[in-house]
Amino acid sequence: MRYTQSQIRELLSISVDAFRTWRDAIPALAAHKGHAPSFTPGDVVAMAIVAELVRDFGIRVGTVGGRFDQLIRECRGKSWLALETCVALIEADSIRLVDIGSSARPSPDAATLCVPCGPIVSRLQSALTATEADLGQGCLKFPPTAIGPQTERRGKRA
């Protein structure tokens, strides 16, 4: 499944201007032009991590756009199922995406932000499920009626 820019903005609660700024600062997002669905589930999770870092930690996208670019490239092509068990390790000069069960640990010599992907994936799935439930067919005002075969009236006017 692919997602459009407007779907991502709605899922992440970000403005058009904020998304435009992200696209200018993060090269991996600049490749996505137009309104066609072009973002993968991995892209959405990576952007949700970016949104969380911006909202919760006040990180400016313009100052670390290169590292966010690296994050998006690591997440691209991965399913939400694979990303549920990952943690994004954000250091001053790099971002790594590691599996929770792996032996990779944050470096003891550098400050590291650890962002677990599981809660982010759960929130995204809940938001998408709620959206789909809202789009369900409501009650029909009139009961369905069977329509018989139509007679052909070629060349005849009523």
C-alpha positions as CSV (number, residue, x, y, z in Angstrom):
1,M,0.0,0.0,0.0
2,R,1.2,3.5,-0.8
3,Y,0.2,6.7,0.9
4,T,-0.3,10.3,-0.3
5,Q,1.1,13.5,1.2
6,S,-2.3,14.5,2.5
7,Q,-2.8,11.1,4.2
8,I,0.5,11.4,5.9
9,R,-0.2,14.9,7.0
10,E,-3.5,13.8,8.5
11,L,-2.0,10.7,10.2
12,L,0.9,12.7,11.7
13,S,-1.1,15.9,12.4
14,I,1.3,18.2,10.6
15,S,0.6,21.2,8.5
16,V,1.1,21.7,4.8
17,D,3.9,24.2,5.6
18,A,5.7,21.8,8.0
19,F,5.5,19.0,5.4
20,R,6.9,21.4,2.8
21,T,9.8,22.3,5.1
22,W,10.5,18.6,5.7
23,R,10.6,17.9,2.0
24,D,13.1,20.8,1.5
25,A,15.3,19.6,4.4
26,I,15.2,15.8,3.9
27,P,16.5,14.7,0.4
28,A,14.6,11.3,0.6
29,L,11.3,13.2,0.8
30,A,12.2,15.6,-2.0
31,A,12.0,12.7,-4.5
32,H,8.2,12.4,-3.8
33,K,6.5,15.0,-6.0
34,G,2.9,15.4,-6.9
35,H,-0.3,14.1,-5.3
36,A,0.0,10.4,-6.3
37,P,0.4,7.8,-3.5
38,S,4.1,7.3,-3.4
39,F,5.1,6.8,0.3
40,T,5.7,3.3,1.6
41,P,4.6,2.1,5.1
42,G,8.3,2.4,6.1
43,D,8.4,6.0,5.0
44,V,5.3,6.7,7.1
45,V,6.9,5.2,10.2
46,A,10.1,7.1,9.6
47,M,8.2,10.4,9.3
48,A,6.2,9.5,12.4
49,I,9.6,9.2,14.2
50,V,10.6,12.6,12.9
51,A,7.3,14.1,14.0
52,E,7.7,12.6,17.5
53,L,11.3,14.0,17.8
54,V,10.1,17.4,16.6
55,R,7.1,17.5,18.9
56,D,8.6,15.9,22.0
57,F,12.2,17.0,21.9
58,G,12.1,20.2,19.9
59,I,14.5,18.9,17.3
60,R,14.6,21.1,14.2
61,V,14.3,19.2,10.9
62,G,16.5,21.7,9.1
63,T,19.5,21.1,11.4
64,V,19.4,17.3,11.2
65,G,17.8,16.7,7.8
66,G,20.7,14.5,6.6
67,R,20.3,12.1,9.5
68,F,16.5,12.0,9.0
69,D,17.3,11.2,5.4
70,Q,19.3,8.3,6.6
71,L,16.4,7.1,8.8
72,I,13.9,7.3,5.9
73,R,16.3,5.2,3.7
74,E,16.7,2.6,6.4
75,C,12.9,2.3,7.0
76,R,12.0,2.3,3.3
77,G,10.9,-1.0,2.0
78,K,10.3,-2.5,5.4
79,S,6.8,-3.6,6.5
80,W,5.1,-2.4,9.6
81,L,5.4,-5.9,11.0
82,A,9.2,-5.8,10.6
83,L,9.4,-2.2,12.0
84,E,7.4,-3.1,15.1
85,T,10.4,-4.8,16.7
86,C,12.9,-2.0,15.8
87,V,14.3,0.9,17.7
88,A,15.8,4.0,16.1
89,L,19.1,4.9,17.7
90,I,19.8,8.6,17.1
91,E,23.3,9.8,17.8
92,A,24.9,13.2,17.1
93,D,26.3,12.0,13.8
94,S,24.2,9.0,12.7
95,I,20.9,7.2,13.0
96,R,20.6,3.4,13.1
97,L,17.6,1.2,13.0
98,V,18.2,-1.9,15.0
99,D,16.0,-4.9,16.0
100,I,15.2,-5.0,19.7
101,G,16.5,-8.6,19.9
102,S,19.8,-7.8,18.3
103,S,23.0,-7.3,20.3
104,A,23.3,-3.7,18.9
105,R,23.3,-1.2,21.8
106,P,23.7,2.5,22.1
107,S,27.3,3.6,22.3
108,P,28.3,4.3,25.9
109,D,30.6,7.1,24.6
110,A,27.9,9.2,22.9
111,A,24.5,10.7,23.8
112,T,21.8,8.6,22.1
113,L,18.0,9.0,21.7
114,C,16.2,5.7,21.5
115,V,12.8,5.7,19.8
116,P,10.9,2.4,19.8
117,C,9.0,1.9,16.6
118,G,6.3,-0.5,18.1
119,P,4.2,2.2,19.8
120,I,4.4,4.3,16.7
121,V,3.3,1.5,14.4
122,S,0.4,0.7,16.8
123,R,-0.8,4.4,16.7
124,L,-0.6,4.5,12.9
125,Q,-2.6,1.2,12.6
126,S,-5.2,2.5,15.1
127,A,-5.6,5.8,13.2
128,L,-5.9,4.0,9.9
129,T,-8.4,1.5,11.3
130,A,-10.5,4.3,12.8
131,T,-10.5,6.1,9.4
132,E,-11.6,3.0,7.6
133,A,-14.4,2.4,10.1
134,D,-15.7,6.0,9.6
135,L,-15.9,5.3,5.9
136,G,-18.2,2.3,6.3
137,Q,-21.5,2.3,4.6
138,G,-24.3,3.8,6.6
139,C,-27.9,2.8,6.7
140,L,-29.8,2.8,3.4
141,K,-32.8,5.1,3.4
142,F,-34.6,2.9,0.9
143,P,-34.4,-0.9,0.8
144,P,-32.7,-2.5,-2.2
145,T,-35.0,-3.3,-5.1
146,A,-34.4,-6.0,-7.7
147,I,-34.4,-4.7,-11.3
148,G,-35.5,-7.1,-14.0
149,P,-33.9,-7.4,-17.4
150,Q,-34.3,-4.2,-19.4
151,T,-36.0,-4.5,-22.8
152,E,-34.1,-3.3,-25.7
153,R,-35.6,-0.2,-27.4
154,R,-33.2,0.4,-30.1
155,G,-34.4,2.9,-32.6
156,K,-37.7,3.5,-30.9
157,R,-38.6,6.6,-29.0
158,A,-41.0,6.7,-26.1
